[in-house]
Amino acid sequence: MTVTRSNTPCSVITRQRASSKMASRYYQEMQESFRNNNKSREFPAHSAKVHSVAWSCDGRRLASGSFDKTASVFVLEKDRLVKENNYRGHGDSVDQLCWHPTNPDVFVTASGDKTIRIWDVRTTKCTATVNTKGENINICWSPDGQTIAVGNKDDVVTFIDVKSHRSRAEEQFKFEVNEISWNNDNDMFFLTNGNGCINILSYPELKPIQSINAHPSNCICIKFDPTGKYFATGSADALVSLWTVEELVCVRCFSRLDWPVRTLSFSHDGKMLASASEDHFIDIAEVETGEKLWEVQCESPTFTVAWHPKRPLLAYACDDKEGKYDNNREAGTVKLFGLPNDS
């Protein structure tokens, strides 16, 4: 693979707003689709704020993790989510979760209680608890399904063998580690950091390949598109930047948000990118043009977004409060956008 450094930070690139005159056929099709399917519906999930939502690889189930120390799993039935189970066992907030990349029955949760837990929806039980050294805040599963990486508040990333549940490697970083991810080919490991950089390591050797100055401030989140062509990062500068996987060059910036970008998700076909922040809307952009396809209105900041792996359905969770009179009580709901208007 050829690795070329982009010398131009994304913030320097002219903020692009693509002309609607050159709207693609895909843009027109999705605009028409969202005109008929722009309903959002919320579903009770937790007794406190929801930090993370994620779909199983087959799209049949949605999992959510919460400050209430639990995970919930829903089954998608036509145009609604039906709660299947609540998973208890963690002693602290469930900050992030993810599903096995190819097994739709298994997911893993990362918690501030210094453990990760692997769960199986067929038995509704925890199949493994792995003790870690710190309070865990981020987690990802390798594309080959063999390794789980978990990062903690002390900027230590631990690589755990899925079969033995033992640590394969542990890396202490000298910078603030935010989100972590493998590339789709499983041969590189990416970290976003507090200095606005993307750090890239070889995998499994974990040798530094490159550090890219991506943003002038804290680089918060990272996501790879399903096709393997692009990855995107979100930053405290309120920009989303789009990068080519092959050349590691920033090709586009999305600048419609005004607050730090907390969460990103590519659609199943890699053609749409959802991004969200403390702004009271979720931006849905066409990847190839940067043009706004749709805006999902929210009443509060959004913590997490996740496109369905097969359909234009977006799961998300916001910092909603319950009731008109008790503004301190968190709603703990998950939401689904893209439902038929007549549903």
N, C-alpha and C positions, 0 to 999 in steps of 0.2 A: 504493500500500500504506500502511495506517495503522500507525505505529510508536508503541507505548505503552510507557512505562517501568514495569517492575515495581519498586515501592519496597521490596518485602520480599525480602531475601536468602533463598536457599533454606534456609539453616541455621536461620532463625527459624521457618520453617513447621513445624508439628507433624509429627513423624515418623509417617508413616501406615503402619498395618498393616491392610489391608482385611479385613473380616469374611468368613469362609468361608461364612457363612450366605447371602450374596448372590452366591455363585459363579456366574459367567456360564456360558452354554452352551459358549463357546469354552474356558473354563478346564477344564470337565469333559471336553471332547473331547481337549484336549491332555494332561491328566492320564492319561486312558485310553491315549492314544498313547504317552506316555513310559513307562507301566507295561509296555507290550509292546516298546518300542524305546528302552531306556536303556543299551544296551551301548556302551562306548567301545573303540576299537581304535587302536593306535599304529603308525606307519609310519616306518622309518628315512629320514631326509632329509638330515642334515648331520653334520659332524664336530665341531660346536660348537653353542652355544645358538641357538635359533630366535627371531628378534626379531619377525617379521611373517608373517601368513598372509592370503591374499586369494583369493576366487573370481573366475573369469572371469564375464562378464555372463550367459553361457548356462549356467553351472554345470557345464560339462564338465571344467574344469581348476581345480586349486588350486595356487597358487604360494606359496613360502616363501622368506624371506630370512634370512640367518644371519650370526653373528659370524665364520664361517669364510670370509667374503668372497664367497660364492656365493649364487645363487638356484636353487631346485629347482622343477620343475613336475610335478605328478601328474595323471593322468587318472582321473576317477571312474568306476569300473566296478561297477555294482550296489551292493554293500555294502563296497567296498574301494577304496583309492587305489593306483594302479599308477604307479610313478615313470617319467616319460617322458624327462626330461632334467635335466642340471645345467648351470647357466649361469655360466661363469667369465669374469673380465675385470676386476672391481673389485680395487683394491689395498688395500682396507680393508673393515671390517664393512658388510654390507648391513643398514641399520637399519630401513628401511621400503620397502614396494613397493605398487603398485596397478595394476589393469588399466584398459585403455581402457574407457570407460563403455558403448560399443556394439559395439566390435570385440573378439570373444572370443579373438583370436589375438595381441594385443599387450599387453605390460605394461611398466612402468617401475620402475626400482630407484633408491633414494637411498643414497649411501654416504659414509662418512667420508673417502674419497679425493678429495673435492672435485669429484666428477662425478655426473651421473645418466646412466643407460643405458636406452635403449629396446630391447626385445627382441621378436622375432617367432617364435612357436612353430612356424610353418610351415617356416622356414629354420633354426631353432635358433641364429640368429646375432643379434649386437648390430647393430641397424640405425642407431643413432646414439649417440654419446657427447657429452654437453654439459658443458663445463667450467664450474664455478661458483666463487664466491669463498671459500667456507668448507666446513667439514666438515658434510655434510648429514645431518639427523636426521629430517625429516618430509617427506612428499610427498602430493599429491593431484592428481587429474585433473578438469578442469572437466566438468560434465554435458554440455556441447555437444561435448566431445572436442577442442576447439581449443587448449587451454592446459594446461600442467602448472605447478603451483606447488610450489616446494621451499623449505624453511626450513633454516637452518644454525645451528650452535652460537653464532654471533655475533648471532642474532636478526634476520638479514636474510632476507626472503622474496623470491625471484626468480620472475617469471612468464615462462615459456618458451613461445614459439610452436611448436606441434607440427610444423607443416610446414617452417618455416625453421630450427628448432632454435636460434633466437636469442632473447635476452631481450627481452620486450616492456616490462617494467617491473621495478623493484627498489625494495623498501621496507625501510628500516632502522628498527627499532622500539626504543623506549627502555625496553622491559620484556622479561622473559623470555617468549619465544614457545614454547608447547608444541605443541599440535596445530592444524592448519589445515584448513579445508573451505569449499567453496562451498555455498550453499543449492541446493536442487533446481532452482530457477528460473534459476540462473546469474547473478543480478543483485546478489547480495551475497556478501561474503567474510568468513568468521568465523575468529577466532583465540582460543585459550584462553591465558591468561597466568599468570605466577608470582605475581601479586597476587590471584588468585581471580576475575579478571574475564573476561568474554567481550567482545572487541572486534569491532565490526561495521563493515565498510567497504562502500561502494557499489562495484559492479563493472560496467564496467571502469575507472571513474574513480578508484577507490581513495581516495575521500574518506571520512573518519570519519562514520558515521551515529550510532553509539551505543556506549557502554561500560556493560555491565551488571555490577553487583557480585553475582556469582553464588554465591560461596563465600567463607568467611573465610580460606581458605588456598589454596595452589597449585591452579589449575584445570588438570587434566592432559590430558583427552581430550574429544573432541566427535564425535558422529555424528548424521546426519539420517536420519529414517525414510523408507522408500521411497515412502510415500504423500504426503510433504511436509507432514504435519500437525504433527509434533513434531521437536524435536532434543533430544538428551540430552548432559549433561556429567558427567564424573567428576572427583573432586577428592581432594586429600590429606587432606581431612576425613573420608574414607571414605564420603561420600554420593554418590549418583547423583541428579541433578536432571533433571526432564523439563520442557521448555519448549514453548509453542506458537510456531509459526513466524510466524503472523500478528500476534499481540499481543506477543510476546516476554515472556510472563508464565510464571513457574514454577508449574506446576499440581500437581506431585507430587514427592515425594522417596522414594528407595529406600535403606534404611538397614541392610541385613542384613550388609554387609561391615564388617570392623573395621580394615582397612588401606587405604592410599591406592589409589584406583581407577585402574588402569593402562589398561584397555581396555574397549571397549563395542561391541556390535553389535545392530542391529535385525533381526528375522526378515523374510523376504520379504514377508509380509503386513502388517508394521508392528505386529503385535499382541504380540510378545514382545521382551524386551530382555535380552540377556546381559551381565553385568558381572563383572569379575574383578580380582584384586589379589594380594597376598601371602598372603591367606587360602587354605586348601587346599580350596577349592571354587569353582565358578562359579555365580553366582546367575542363575537364569532367572525373570524376572518377567513377569506379564501387564501390559502397558502401561497399560490403561485403569483398572485397579484398584490396581496396585502389589503385588498379591498374589504370593507365591512359587508358581510353577508347578512348578519342579524345582530340584534342586541337583546339579551334576556334581562328584563327588568327585575331588580331585587330590592328589598326593603332595608337591607343591611349588608355589611361586608361579607364577601364570600371566602370561605376557607379552602374549599376543595372542589374540583370539577373532574368528570370522567366521562368520555364518550363511550357509548355502547360499542362492542367489538364488531357488530354486524349491521347496525341500523343508525340513522341520524337521531339518536336519543341521547340527551345529556343529563347525567346525574350530577347533582351538586348539593352543597350544604352551606348555609349562611349563619350568621350570628344573630338569629332571630330570637326575640323575646316573646313570652307567652302572655296573652291577655292585655287589655288596655290599662289595667290598674296596677299590675305587678311587673314593672319594667326590669326587675332584676332576675326574674326566673327565665332560664334559657329554654327554648322550645325543643331542641334536640331532634329536629325533623330532617329527613332527606327529601330532596325534590327531584322531579323528573320533568325536563323540557323536551318538546318535540311531539307532544301528544296531539291527536286530531282535535280540531276546534270543536267538533260536535260530540266529543267523547264525554 
